[in-house]
Amino acid sequence: MIKFLLIILGVGWLLGQLVRYFLRSKLARFAQQVNRATKEQEQAQRRANDDGDIHVDYVPKSYDERRSKDIKGGEYVDYEEVKD
């Protein structure tokens, strides 16, 4: 009975070590792919923005409507200059 438990514990420990090793290697490979993709994307954005212009891809239609409703003018506020 003790031999059986020791064998089961040994096999479980060995399987745990193997799973840990493979997960680390897969995660490291995945992290490298993500880093590579991020670098490529940043380089593409730098190349696209080298001309120094600002490009707006999308302006919602509701933005103009909301802005025109909010600002219709102002009222004059009289003030006095105070000399120190």
C-alpha positions as CSV (number, residue, x, y, z in Angstrom):
1,M,0.0,0.0,0.0
2,I,2.8,2.4,0.9
3,K,4.6,1.6,-2.4
4,F,1.4,2.4,-4.3
5,L,1.1,5.8,-2.6
6,L,4.7,6.6,-3.2
7,I,4.4,5.7,-6.9
8,I,1.3,7.8,-7.3
9,L,2.9,10.8,-5.5
10,G,6.1,10.4,-7.7
11,V,4.1,10.2,-10.9
12,G,2.0,13.2,-9.8
13,W,5.0,15.2,-9.0
14,L,6.7,14.3,-12.4
15,L,3.5,15.2,-14.3
16,G,3.3,18.5,-12.4
17,Q,6.9,19.4,-13.4
18,L,6.3,18.5,-17.0
19,V,3.1,20.6,-17.2
20,R,4.9,23.5,-15.6
21,Y,7.8,23.3,-18.1
22,F,5.5,23.2,-21.1
23,L,3.3,26.0,-19.9
24,R,6.3,28.2,-19.3
25,S,7.7,27.5,-22.8
26,K,4.3,28.2,-24.4
27,L,3.7,31.4,-22.4
28,A,7.2,32.6,-23.3
29,R,6.6,32.0,-27.0
30,F,3.2,33.7,-26.7
31,A,4.8,36.7,-25.0
32,Q,7.4,37.0,-27.8
33,Q,4.7,36.9,-30.4
34,V,2.8,39.7,-28.6
35,N,5.9,41.8,-28.3
36,R,6.8,41.3,-31.9
37,A,3.3,42.3,-33.0
38,T,3.3,45.4,-30.8
39,K,6.7,46.5,-32.1
40,E,5.4,46.1,-35.7
41,Q,2.3,48.1,-35.0
42,E,4.2,50.9,-33.3
43,Q,6.6,51.1,-36.3
44,A,3.7,51.2,-38.7
45,Q,2.1,54.0,-36.7
46,R,5.4,56.0,-36.7
47,R,5.7,55.6,-40.5
48,A,2.1,56.7,-41.0
49,N,2.5,59.8,-38.7
50,D,5.9,61.0,-40.0
51,D,4.3,63.7,-42.1
52,G,3.4,65.7,-38.9
53,D,-0.3,66.0,-39.8
54,I,-3.2,65.1,-37.5
55,H,-5.7,62.7,-39.0
56,V,-9.2,62.3,-37.5
57,D,-10.7,59.0,-38.6
58,Y,-14.2,59.5,-37.2
59,V,-16.3,62.3,-35.9
60,P,-19.7,61.3,-34.7
61,K,-22.7,63.2,-36.2
62,S,-24.2,63.8,-32.8
63,Y,-21.0,65.8,-31.8
64,D,-21.9,68.7,-34.2
65,E,-25.5,68.7,-33.1
66,R,-24.7,68.7,-29.4
67,R,-22.0,71.4,-29.8
68,S,-24.3,73.7,-31.7
69,K,-27.0,73.3,-29.1
70,D,-24.7,74.0,-26.2
71,I,-23.1,77.1,-27.5
72,K,-25.5,79.7,-28.9
73,G,-23.6,82.8,-27.7
74,G,-23.0,84.4,-24.4
75,E,-24.0,87.3,-22.3
76,Y,-21.9,90.3,-21.7
77,V,-20.5,90.6,-18.2
78,D,-19.4,94.0,-17.2
79,Y,-16.3,94.1,-15.0
80,E,-14.0,96.7,-13.4
81,E,-10.3,96.6,-13.4
82,V,-8.9,96.7,-10.0
83,K,-5.5,98.3,-9.5
84,D,-3.2,96.8,-6.9
